[in-house]
Amino acid sequence: MSYRLTDVTDLPRSSHALLTLVHPQSAVDIVSRILSPYTTASEPIENLDPRQRRDELLEQLTTGERVLFDASGASPGIFRHRRVEAESLVGNLPPRLARALSDHWDGKTATGAASVPVQSDSLAPAIEPAYQPPPATSSPIREPGSRTLDLVYRWPDGTGVAGAPYVVEGLDSYQQGHLDGAGEARVTGLKDPVVNVRFGQPAPAGELDILRRQLQGQLDGILKREREDAARRQASTDELPMAHNVGVHIAHGFIGLWDSAVGLISNNLTILNFTHLGYYNRALQSAWTATRDGSDQAWVDSFKQQFDKANKRALVEALGFDPDAITREQLAEAYEVASLIGADPESRAMLGRFAVDFAQAQDSTEISYFAGGVVLEVVLAILMGASVGASAVSAAPRYLRKLAPLATALRNLAARLKISYQTRYHYNVETGTVCESTCRPRPDGVDVETRNFRNRRLNVTTFEGAKAALLAARRRLIARGGYTPKYSQEELAILAREGLDNDRFIVRLVEEHHVDGYQQPPGSMNGTLGRPDGQTGQVRFWSTTLDQIEASDTCPRLIAQQLGVEYNPKATYKLAIVDRVKAAEMADAETLIPTFKNLTDYVNTKLPNKSGSPEMVREVMTPEYQATYEKVVEGMGDAEWDSIKARREYLSEQGLDAEQIQLFETRLNIQDDTGANQHFLGNGLTKHTTLSREGNVIHGAMETLTVENNPQTFRTMTNGGQGGPEAYVELIDLTPIDFGA
C-alpha cells in the first residue's frame, strides 16, 4: 500500500482522491502500527517528517488536523457508499475535518475565505449570486436488488460463531444482521456485484490507541499520588530513631503483593511450597488451550470443568483473596483479560513500566522485584480486587484499593483487543457466492507463577553498597510494620543448590566482646571470626550471605531468629560483613554451602580419615542417620560429652552395638571438626526459630560454612577499624527493634 499525509487545509479537489481519504481513527491505527517499535512494517508514508514525535502526529490525526490518504482505497474511508457527497459521510468525524469538508463543498478556499466573484469588463458592480437555500435532502427510495450472498463464520475449531453481527456493504447496498446458531446467514436484496463484508463487532479505527492513552493517564495519576505519598513517608521515616518501638509484629510469611513487592502468593504458600500452585497453573493452561480455537462459552465451560469449587477455592486463596467472595466466572474473566492484555506488546510494556515505577515509589531498593510475569499478576490482582472489593482481599488491601480504579480501563482495553481476534473484514466479495471466514484463535494463556526470584537478589560489590542496603532494609521494615521473608521455601532450596557464585559478601553475627578476643583488653580487636582449632589453628564459622539477611536489616534478634541461633537480649552484637574474594586471598578462606553432599566431600577431601573412614562418613551424612543422631544426642548429659567411657556406656544403654557406636563416634567427630551438630539439616538451610512449629520446620536462610586456614584478627581484617582497600571485613553496629507484643 502507498500512504500520503497532508494537512486538512489541503484537501484535493478530485472526488476520486477524496474516496481514498482514510477515516481518522483508521489513520491512527495505520500510522501507529507503521511507527510502532514492535513491528517491522515497511509501508512508506509520503510527507512523513521523521523528526516529528509519534504521539504528536497521532494527536493531529485524531483531531483531524492532518489526514491520511491510501492510494489503494482499501482502508476504511469517510464515506458510507463510496459516493463523494455530504449525505454519504460517516457521522463520527472530528469537527475540524467535518468543517474542512463542508468548506470544500461550499466552494471556499483552503484558508476558509469565500471565492472572489468573477470581474467583468463592465463598470457595473459584479453580479453576486442570489441566496439559494440548500436543496432539501431526502433519502432515495431504493428498490431491493436480486443478488444474494451466503455468509459462514466459524471458530478455529470449526464450530459456528453463533449470533455474531455482520455487515454487507456495496455502492448501492447495505445490509446488517446477526448470524444464526450455526454461524451462518443468507443475505438477499443486494444490488452490487461486489461488496465488502464484516464479521463480528465493528473495530473502530484508532480506538486501541485511545484506550491505551486512557489507561496510561490513569497509571500516571496513580504514580503521581504514590510518589507524593512516598516523599511524605520518607520524611517521617527519616526522623525515626533506629531503636524506635514501632509496635508491630512478625508476619508469618509474605505480607502481600505490594507490601512485600514479591508477588500475589499469600501467607500459607510462602511458608509451604509452590508445587500446588504449579498444578493450578497447568490446569488453567489446559482449560485455556483446550478451547483456544473455540467460543468464549467453551472457555468458561472448560474452566468450570477443570476447576471445581475446591480447586477454585485453593487457587483464590493462593492468590491472596477471600475464596467465598469470588466466583469461578469472575476468575475465568480475570484470566481471559490478563491473557489478552499480556499478548498485546504495547499494553504489556505499559504495565511493565508502571509496575517498576510503582515499586520504586514504594522502595527504591525493590525496583528489580517487578519483571516479566508480575505484570500479568498485577492484571489479575486489579480485576479480582475490584470485583469483590477491598474487604475480600487478604493480601495488601491498602494497595489494591489504590489499583482497583484501573479495572474499568483494563476491561475496556481487553474488550477492544478481543474484537481484534474475533472480527474479520473481507473486501471485493462477489455476490452470488459464499463468503466464509474463520476468526483468529485467542492468544496464549498467561502463566500464574512467581516472578524470577533471582531478580530479587542483592547484588552489591562494595561495603558502602552493603551498608546502604541494610539502612534501606531498616526503613522498609519500619514502614511495613513487620518482618517479611525475602524468599519462599522453594526459592531458598533452589538458591542452596545453585551455590555461592553470585554472592560476594557473607556475614557473621558476633557478640561485641568476641571482637577483642578472649581475656583481651577492650579495643584490642584481637578476636577472630570463630574459635581457633587447638590442633590446626583453623577458624571455622557458620553463617549466611548478606543477600539472605537483608530482610532482617540490622536487628540482631531478627538475624538470630533467621539463622536459627540463640539470641541473648542482654548482649551487644555486631554484624561482620566479609568480602569472600579478599578473604580467600588474605586468610586462605574457603566457603561452602553445608549440604550432606558438600560436607561429606569436604571432610573426606580436606580432613581425610580424621573423622572416620570415607565409607563411614558417607553413611552417617544422610537425612536418615541425622534423625537417629539427633535423637541419641538429646539424651546426653555433660558426663557423656566429656568422657568417652561414660558416652559408650550411655550408647550401650540406648541399644547401640559396637558397629553402631563406631558410626555414632564418626558423626560426633564430624560435629567437632565442622560444627555440624544434631540440629544440622543437611539441605544448606537454617531453621527459623520463630516461624517454625513442632513438626513443621520453616527455613530461615541459606547457610554457609567458612574455614580459614590462615585466620586473621579483627584488627587486621578491618585495617585497624579504618576500612579502606586493605580491609576485607566491615563491622556494623546492630540495634534491635522492639516489635512489641
C-alpha positions in Angstrom: 0.0 0.0 0.0 1.0 3.6 -0.5 0.1 6.3 2.1 0.3 10.1 1.9 0.0 12.6 4.7 -1.4 16.1 4.2 -2.9 19.0 6.2 -6.6 19.1 6.3 -6.4 22.6 4.7 -5.0 20.9 1.5 -7.9 18.6 0.6 -7.8 17.5 -3.1 -10.5 18.8 -5.5 -10.8 15.4 -7.1 -13.7 13.3 -5.9 -11.8 10.1 -6.7 -9.0 11.3 -4.4 -11.4 12.1 -1.6 -12.6 8.5 -1.8 -9.1 7.4 -0.7 -9.1 9.6 2.4 -8.7 7.3 5.4 -11.0 7.6 8.4 -9.0 9.4 11.1 -9.4 6.5 13.6 -8.1 4.1 10.9 -5.4 6.5 10.1 -4.3 6.5 13.8 -4.2 2.7 13.7 -2.2 2.5 10.5 0.4 5.2 11.4 0.7 3.8 14.9 1.3 0.3 13.5 3.9 1.5 11.0 5.7 3.6 13.5 5.5 1.1 16.4 8.8 -0.3 17.7 7.2 -3.7 18.0 6.5 -4.1 14.3 8.6 -4.3 11.1 6.1 -2.6 8.9 7.7 -1.3 5.7 4.8 0.7 4.0 6.1 4.1 3.1 4.2 7.3 4.2 4.7 10.2 1.9 5.2 13.6 3.5 6.1 11.9 6.9 8.5 14.1 8.9 10.9 11.7 10.6 11.7 14.4 13.2 8.1 14.7 14.4 7.2 12.9 17.6 5.0 9.9 17.1 2.5 11.0 19.8 2.2 14.5 18.3 1.4 13.1 14.8 -1.2 10.7 16.2 -2.9 13.5 18.0 -3.0 15.6 14.8 -4.7 12.6 13.0 -7.1 12.1 15.9 -8.3 15.7 15.8 -8.4 15.9 12.0 -5.6 18.5 11.8 -3.8 16.1 9.4 -5.3 13.4 7.2 -4.0 10.2 5.6 -4.7 9.0 2.1 -4.5 5.4 0.9 -3.9 5.2 -2.8 -5.2 1.6 -2.9 -8.5 2.6 -1.5 -8.5 -0.5 0.7 -8.5 1.3 4.1 -11.8 2.3 5.7 -12.8 5.7 4.4 -15.1 8.6 5.4 -18.0 7.8 3.0 -20.6 5.1 3.6 -21.5 4.4 0.0 -18.3 5.4 -1.9 -20.1 8.5 -3.2 -18.4 11.8 -2.5 -21.4 13.7 -1.1 -22.4 15.1 2.3 -25.2 12.5 2.7 -22.7 9.6 2.5 -20.4 10.9 5.2 -20.0 8.8 8.3 -21.1 10.5 11.4 -18.1 10.3 13.7 -15.6 12.6 12.1 -13.5 15.1 14.1 -15.1 18.6 13.9 -12.1 20.0 12.2 -12.3 17.6 9.3 -16.0 17.9 9.0 -15.7 21.7 8.7 -13.0 21.4 6.1 -15.2 19.1 4.0 -18.1 21.5 4.4 -16.0 24.4 3.3 -14.7 22.3 0.4 -18.2 21.7 -0.9 -19.3 25.3 -0.3 -16.6 26.4 -2.7 -14.3 28.1 -0.1 -10.6 28.3 -0.4 -8.2 26.4 1.6 -8.0 29.4 4.0 -11.7 29.3 4.6 -12.5 32.6 2.7 -15.3 32.7 0.1 -14.4 32.6 -3.5 -13.9 36.0 -5.1 -16.6 36.9 -7.6 -15.5 37.0 -11.3 -15.0 40.6 -12.5 -16.4 41.6 -15.9 -15.3 44.5 -18.2 -18.4 46.5 -17.3 -18.3 49.3 -14.8 -21.4 47.9 -13.2 -20.9 46.1 -9.9 -20.1 42.4 -10.1 -23.1 40.2 -10.1 -23.4 38.5 -6.7 -25.2 35.2 -6.9 -28.6 35.4 -5.2 -29.0 33.4 -2.0 -30.3 29.9 -2.7 -31.4 27.8 0.2 -29.8 24.4 0.2 -32.0 21.8 -1.5 -33.9 19.6 0.7 -32.3 16.2 1.1 -34.3 13.1 1.2 -33.2 9.5 1.3 -33.6 7.9 -2.0 -36.1 5.1 -2.2 -34.0 2.1 -3.2 -35.6 -0.9 -4.7 -34.1 -4.2 -3.3 -31.8 -6.0 -5.7 -31.9 -9.6 -6.7 -28.4 -10.6 -5.7 -27.7 -12.8 -2.7 -24.7 -13.7 -0.6 -24.2 -16.6 1.8 -22.2 -15.9 5.0 -20.4 -18.6 7.1 -18.3 -17.6 10.2 -16.6 -20.2 12.3 -14.3 -20.5 15.3 -11.0 -22.1 14.5 -12.3 -25.5 15.7 -14.9 -25.4 13.0 -18.0 -24.6 15.2 -20.1 -21.7 14.1 -19.8 -18.2 15.7 -23.5 -18.2 16.8 -25.2 -14.8 16.8 -22.2 -12.8 15.6 -23.2 -9.5 13.9 -22.4 -8.9 10.3 -22.4 -6.0 7.8 -22.6 -6.3 4.0 -21.9 -3.1 2.1 -21.6 -2.0 -1.5 -22.1 1.1 -3.6 -25.8 0.6 -3.6 -26.3 -2.0 -0.9 -26.2 -2.0 2.8 -27.4 -4.9 4.9 -26.7 -5.8 8.6 -27.9 -8.5 10.9 -26.8 -11.5 13.1 -25.7 -14.9 12.2 -27.9 -17.9 13.2 -26.9 -20.5 15.8 -24.7 -22.3 13.3 -22.8 -19.1 12.4 -24.5 -18.7 9.0 -26.8 -16.3 7.2 -28.2 -15.7 3.7 -28.2 -12.0 2.7 -30.8 -11.2 0.0 -31.8 -8.0 -1.8 -28.3 -6.9 -2.9 -27.7 -4.8 -6.0 -23.9 -4.8 -6.2 -21.9 -7.4 -8.0 -19.1 -6.8 -5.5 -19.5 -6.0 -1.8 -17.4 -5.7 1.4 -18.2 -7.9 4.4 -17.5 -7.5 8.1 -18.0 -10.4 10.5 -18.1 -9.5 14.2 -18.3 -6.3 16.1 -17.1 -3.1 14.5 -13.4 -2.4 15.2 -13.3 1.4 15.3 -10.0 2.5 14.0 -7.8 4.4 16.4 -9.8 3.1 19.4 -7.0 0.9 20.6 -4.6 3.9 20.8 -7.2 5.9 22.6 -7.9 3.2 25.2 -4.2 2.8 25.7 -3.9 6.5 26.3 -6.8 6.4 28.8 -5.1 3.6 30.7 -1.8 5.4 30.6 -3.4 8.5 32.0 -4.8 6.6 35.0 -1.5 4.9 35.6 0.3 8.2 35.6 -2.2 9.6 38.1 -1.6 6.7 40.5 2.1 7.1 40.2 1.9 10.8 40.9 0.0 10.2 44.1 2.3 7.4 45.1 5.4 9.5 44.7 3.9 12.2 46.7 2.9 9.7 49.5 6.4 8.1 49.3 8.1 11.5 49.8 5.9 12.1 52.9 6.6 8.6 54.2 10.4 9.0 53.6 10.4 12.3 55.5 8.6 10.8 58.5 10.7 7.6 58.5 14.0 9.5 58.4 13.1 11.1 61.7 12.5 7.8 63.5 15.3 6.5 65.8 16.6 3.1 64.7 15.5 1.6 68.1 12.0 3.1 67.8 9.2 0.9 69.3 7.1 0.7 66.2 4.5 -1.6 67.8 4.5 -4.2 65.1 4.7 -8.0 65.0 6.5 -10.6 62.8 4.3 -11.5 59.9 4.3 -15.3 59.3 5.0 -15.1 55.7 4.8 -12.6 52.9 2.7 -9.5 53.7 1.3 -9.5 50.2 1.6 -8.2 46.6 2.6 -4.6 47.2 3.8 -4.5 50.7 6.4 -7.1 50.0 6.8 -6.4 46.3 7.3 -10.1 45.6 4.0 -11.4 44.3 0.5 -12.4 45.0 1.4 -15.6 46.9 -0.3 -15.4 50.2 1.0 -16.4 53.7 0.4 -20.2 53.5 2.1 -20.7 50.2 5.1 -18.6 51.4 5.8 -21.0 54.2 4.9 -24.1 52.2 5.8 -25.0 48.6 4.8 -23.7 45.2 4.2 -27.2 43.8 0.4 -27.0 44.1 0.4 -23.5 42.5 2.2 -25.1 39.5 -0.7 -27.7 39.4 -3.3 -24.9 39.3 -1.3 -23.1 36.6 -1.2 -26.2 34.5 -4.9 -26.7 35.0 -5.6 -23.1 33.9 -3.4 -23.5 30.8 -5.0 -26.8 30.0 -8.5 -25.3 30.1 -7.5 -22.3 28.1 -5.5 -24.2 25.4 -8.3 -26.8 25.0 -10.7 -24.0 24.0 -8.2 -21.6 22.3 -9.9 -22.4 19.0 -13.4 -22.4 20.3 -16.0 -20.0 21.6 -16.0 -17.8 24.7 -18.6 -20.0 26.3 -16.5 -23.1 25.6 -13.7 -21.5 27.6 -15.9 -20.8 30.5 -17.3 -24.3 30.4 -13.9 -25.8 30.2 -12.7 -23.7 33.1 -15.5 -24.9 35.2 -14.8 -28.5 34.3 -11.1 -28.1 35.2 -11.8 -26.1 38.3 -14.3 -27.5 40.6 -15.2 -25.4 43.7 -12.4 -26.9 45.8 -9.7 -26.1 43.2 -11.1 -22.7 42.7 -11.1 -22.0 46.4 -7.4 -23.2 46.7 -6.3 -21.1 43.8 -8.1 -17.9 45.0 -6.6 -18.4 48.5 -3.2 -18.8 46.9 -3.6 -15.5 45.1 -4.5 -13.8 48.3 -8.2 -13.3 48.1 -11.3 -14.4 50.0 -12.4 -17.6 48.1 -16.1 -17.1 49.2 -16.2 -13.7 47.5 -15.0 -14.7 44.1 -17.0 -16.9 41.7 -15.5 -19.2 39.1 -17.0 -17.0 36.4 -15.1 -14.0 37.9 -11.9 -15.9 38.0 -12.3 -17.1 34.4 -12.9 -13.5 33.3 -9.8 -12.2 35.1 -7.7 -14.9 33.4 -9.1 -14.0 30.0 -8.5 -10.3 30.4 -5.0 -10.9 31.7 -4.2 -13.1 28.7 -5.5 -10.6 26.2 -3.5 -7.7 27.9 -0.4 -9.9 28.2 -0.5 -10.7 24.4 -0.5 -7.0 23.4 3.1 -5.8 23.4 2.3 -2.1 23.9 -0.1 -2.8 26.8 2.2 -5.3 28.4 5.1 -2.8 28.2 2.9 -0.1 29.6 2.0 -2.1 32.6 5.6 -3.3 33.0 6.9 0.2 33.2 4.1 1.0 35.7 5.0 -1.9 37.9 8.6 -0.8 38.1 7.7 2.8 38.7 5.1 1.8 41.3 7.7 -0.3 43.1 10.2 2.5 43.0 7.6 4.8 44.7 7.3 2.2 47.5 11.0 1.5 47.9 13.8 2.3 45.6 15.7 -0.9 46.5 12.9 -3.1 45.2 12.8 -1.9 41.6 14.0 -5.2 40.2 11.3 -7.2 42.0 8.9 -6.4 39.2 9.8 -8.2 36.0 8.0 -10.3 33.3 5.2 -12.3 34.8 4.4 -9.9 37.6 2.7 -7.6 35.1 0.2 -10.3 34.4 -0.3 -11.0 38.1 -1.0 -7.2 38.5 -3.8 -7.6 36.0 -5.3 -10.4 37.9 -5.0 -8.6 41.2 -6.6 -5.4 39.9 -9.6 -7.2 38.3 -10.2 -9.6 41.1 -9.7 -6.9 43.8 -12.1 -4.5 42.1 -14.7 -7.2 41.5 -15.1 -8.2 45.2 -14.0 -5.0 47.0 -11.0 -4.4 49.2 -12.6 -6.3 52.2 -12.3 -9.6 50.3 -8.6 -9.2 49.7 -6.4 -10.8 52.3 -3.1 -9.6 50.8 -2.2 -5.9 50.8 -5.7 -4.3 50.7 -4.3 -0.9 51.1 -2.5 -1.0 47.7 -5.2 -2.9 45.9 -7.7 -0.2 46.8 -5.4 2.2 45.0 -5.2 0.0 41.9 -8.9 -1.0 41.7 -9.9 2.0 39.6 -7.7 0.6 36.8 -10.1 -2.3 36.3 -12.5 -0.5 34.0 -9.8 0.7 31.7 -8.3 -2.8 31.6 -11.6 -4.3 30.8 -12.3 -1.8 28.0 -8.9 -2.3 26.5 -9.2 -6.1 26.7 -12.7 -5.9 25.0 -11.2 -4.0 22.1 -8.3 -6.4 21.9 -10.8 -9.3 21.8 -12.5 -7.7 18.9 -9.2 -7.7 17.0 -9.2 -11.5 17.4 -12.9 -12.0 16.6 -13.6 -9.5 13.8 -12.9 -10.2 10.2 -13.1 -8.0 7.1 -13.4 -9.2 3.5 -13.3 -6.8 0.6 -14.5 -7.1 -3.0 -16.5 -10.2 -2.4 -18.6 -11.3 -5.4 -22.3 -11.7 -4.7 -23.9 -14.9 -5.6 -21.2 -16.8 -3.8 -20.3 -17.9 -0.2 -18.2 -15.7 2.0 -16.7 -18.0 4.5 -14.3 -16.8 7.3 -12.6 -18.0 10.4 -11.9 -15.8 13.4 -8.4 -16.0 14.9 -7.7 -18.2 17.9 -7.3 -16.5 21.3 -3.7 -15.6 22.4 -1.7 -18.0 24.6 -2.8 -18.2 28.2 -1.0 -16.3 30.8 1.1 -18.1 33.4 0.2 -17.7 37.0 3.6 -18.1 38.5 6.1 -16.3 40.7 8.4 -13.9 39.0 12.1 -14.7 38.6 13.3 -14.5 42.2 16.9 -14.1 41.1 15.9 -10.5 40.2 15.4 -10.1 43.9 18.9 -10.9 44.9 21.1 -8.2 46.4 24.0 -7.5 44.1 26.4 -5.1 45.7 30.1 -5.1 45.2 31.3 -2.6 47.9 31.0 -2.2 51.6 29.3 1.2 51.0 26.6 -0.5 48.9 26.1 -3.2 51.6 25.6 -0.6 54.3 23.2 1.4 52.2 21.2 -1.8 51.5 20.9 -2.6 55.2 19.9 1.0 56.0 17.2 0.8 53.4 16.0 -2.5 54.8 15.5 -1.0 58.3 13.5 1.9 56.9 11.4 -0.6 54.9 10.9 -2.8 57.9 9.6 0.1 60.0 7.4 1.4 57.2 5.8 -2.0 56.6 5.3 -2.7 60.2 6.8 -6.2 60.3 9.4 -8.7 59.1 8.8 -10.1 55.6 10.7 -13.2 54.4 12.6 -12.4 51.2 12.4 -15.8 49.7 9.9 -18.7 49.7 10.8 -22.1 51.0 11.2 -23.4 47.5 13.3 -20.5 46.4 15.6 -21.0 49.4 16.1 -24.6 48.4 16.9 -23.6 44.8 19.5 -21.0 46.0 21.1 -23.6 48.2 21.5 -25.9 45.3 22.9 -23.2 43.0 25.8 -22.3 45.2 27.6 -19.1 46.1 28.9 -17.9 42.7 26.7 -14.8 42.8 27.4 -13.8 46.5 30.5 -11.7 47.2 29.6 -11.0 50.8 28.9 -13.3 53.7 28.0 -12.2 57.2 28.7 -13.3 60.7 26.7 -12.4 63.8 29.2 -11.8 66.6 28.9 -10.6 70.2 30.9 -7.4 70.7 33.3 -8.9 73.3 34.4 -11.6 70.8 35.8 -8.8 68.6 38.5 -8.1 71.2 39.1 -11.8 71.9 39.1 -14.0 75.0 40.5 -12.1 78.0 41.8 -9.3 75.8 41.6 -5.7 76.7 38.7 -3.6 75.3 39.6 -2.1 71.9 42.4 -4.6 71.1 40.4 -6.2 68.3 42.4 -9.4 68.7 39.4 -11.7 68.2 38.7 -13.9 65.2 35.6 -14.8 63.3 35.5 -18.1 65.1 37.2 -20.1 67.8 40.7 -21.4 66.5 41.1 -25.1 66.4 43.6 -26.2 69.1 45.4 -28.6 66.7 45.3 -27.0 63.3 44.8 -23.3 64.2 42.0 -23.1 61.7 39.0 -20.9 62.3 35.6 -22.3 61.3 32.3 -20.5 61.4 28.7 -21.0 60.2 26.7 -18.1 58.8 25.0 -16.9 55.7 25.2 -14.4 52.9 24.4 -10.7 53.0 21.6 -11.2 50.5 19.9 -13.7 52.8 19.8 -11.5 55.9 18.8 -8.3 54.0 15.2 -8.6 55.1 16.2 -8.7 58.8 18.1 -5.4 58.3 20.4 -4.6 61.3 18.2 -6.1 64.0 20.3 -8.7 65.8 17.2 -10.6 67.1 15.7 -11.0 63.6 19.1 -12.1 62.3 19.5 -14.7 65.1 16.0 -16.0 64.5 16.6 -16.3 60.8 19.9 -18.1 61.3 18.4 -20.4 64.0 20.8 -19.4 66.7 20.1 -18.4 70.3 19.6 -14.7 70.9 20.9 -13.0 74.1 18.9 -9.9 74.7 21.5 -8.7 77.2 24.4 -8.9 74.7 25.6 -6.3 72.3 26.0 -7.6 68.7 27.9 -6.6 65.6 27.5 -7.8 62.1 30.7 -8.7 60.4 30.4 -8.4 56.6 33.1 -10.4 54.9 34.4 -9.9 51.4 34.8 -13.6 50.2 37.1 -12.7 47.4 39.6 -10.9 49.7 39.2 -13.4 52.5 40.3 -16.2 50.1 43.5 -14.3 49.4 44.4 -13.0 52.9 43.0 -15.7 55.2 43.2 -18.7 52.8 39.4 -19.0 53.4 37.1 -21.4 51.7 33.3 -21.1 52.0 30.7 -23.7 51.0 27.0 -24.4 51.5 26.9 -27.3 54.0 24.6 -29.8 52.4 25.1 -33.5 53.3 27.0 -34.0 50.0 29.1 -30.9 50.2 30.1 -31.6 53.8 30.9 -35.2 53.0 33.2 -34.2 50.2 34.9 -31.6 52.4 35.5 -34.0 55.3 36.8 -36.8 53.0 39.0 -34.4 51.0 40.2 -31.8 53.4 40.2 -33.9 56.6 40.9 -37.4 55.3 40.4 -40.1 57.9 40.3 -37.5 60.7 36.6 -38.0 61.5 36.4 -41.6 60.3 36.8 -43.7 57.2 35.3 -42.2 53.9 32.8 -45.1 53.9 31.5 -44.3 57.4 31.5 -40.6 56.8 29.2 -41.2 53.8 27.0 -43.5 55.8 26.4 -41.0 58.6 26.0 -37.9 56.4 22.4 -38.8 55.4 19.0 -37.5 56.4 18.1 -40.9 57.8 21.1 -41.1 60.1 20.8 -37.5 61.1 17.4 -38.3 62.6 19.0 -41.1 64.6 21.9 -38.9 65.7 19.7 -36.1 66.9 17.5 -38.4 69.0 20.6 -40.1 70.7 22.4 -36.8 71.3 19.4 -35.2 73.0 19.7 -37.6 75.9 23.4 -37.0 76.5 24.5 -35.1 79.6 27.7 -33.3 80.5 29.4 -36.5 81.5 28.6 -38.2 78.2 30.1 -35.2 76.3 33.2 -35.1 78.4 34.0 -38.8 78.9 34.3 -41.4 76.2 33.8 -44.2 78.7 30.6 -42.6 80.0 29.4 -42.0 76.5 30.0 -45.6 75.4 28.0 -46.8 78.5 25.2 -44.4 77.5 25.2 -45.6 73.9 25.1 -49.2 75.0 22.1 -48.5 77.2 20.4 -47.0 74.1 20.7 -50.3 72.4 23.6 -49.5 70.1 26.0 -52.3 69.2 29.7 -51.9 68.5 29.3 -51.0 64.9 26.6 -48.5 65.6 28.7 -47.0 68.3 31.5 -46.5 65.8 29.1 -44.8 63.4 28.0 -42.5 66.2 31.5 -41.6 67.1 32.2 -40.8 63.4 29.3 -38.5 63.3 30.3 -36.9 66.6 33.8 -36.3 65.2 32.3 -34.6 62.2 30.5 -32.3 64.6 33.7 -31.5 66.4 35.6 -31.0 63.1 33.0 -28.9 61.2 30.3 -27.8 63.7 27.5 -29.8 62.1 25.6 -30.5 65.3 22.4 -32.5 66.0 20.3 -29.7 64.5 22.1 -29.9 61.2 19.5 -30.2 58.4 21.8 -31.2 55.6 20.0 -29.1 52.9 22.0 -26.0 53.2 19.2 -24.1 55.1 18.8 -22.9 58.6 15.7 -23.5 60.8 13.8 -20.3 61.6 13.4 -20.3 65.4 10.2 -18.2 65.4 8.3 -19.3 62.3 9.0 -23.0 62.8 6.4 -25.0 64.7 6.5 -28.6 66.1 6.5 -30.9 63.2 6.8 -28.1 60.7 10.3 -26.8 60.0 10.3 -23.3 58.4 13.7 -22.4 56.9 15.1 -19.0 57.6 18.1 -18.7 55.3 20.7 -20.4 53.2 23.6 -21.2 55.5 27.3 -21.2 54.8 30.4 -22.8 56.4 33.7 -21.0 56.1 37.1 -22.4 57.1 40.0 -20.0 57.4 43.4 -21.8 57.2 45.3 -18.6 57.9 42.9 -16.7 60.2 43.4 -13.0 60.9 42.4 -10.8 63.8 39.6 -8.2 63.5 42.3 -5.6 63.7 43.9 -6.9 60.5 40.6 -7.8 58.8 39.3 -4.2 59.3 42.6 -2.4 58.8 42.5 -1.3 62.4 38.9 -0.3 62.2 39.7 2.2 59.5 38.5 0.3 56.5 39.9 1.1 53.1 41.3 -1.1 50.4 43.3 -3.2 52.8 40.2 -4.3 54.8 38.1 -7.3 53.9 35.7 -7.1 56.9 33.3 -4.3 57.8 31.8 -4.3 61.3 28.3 -2.9 61.6 26.7 -1.9 64.8 23.4 -3.8 65.4 20.4 -2.2 67.1 17.3 -4.2 67.9 13.8 -3.1 67.1 11.3 -3.5 69.9 8.4 -5.1 68.0 6.1 -5.2 71.0 3.7 -8.0 71.6 
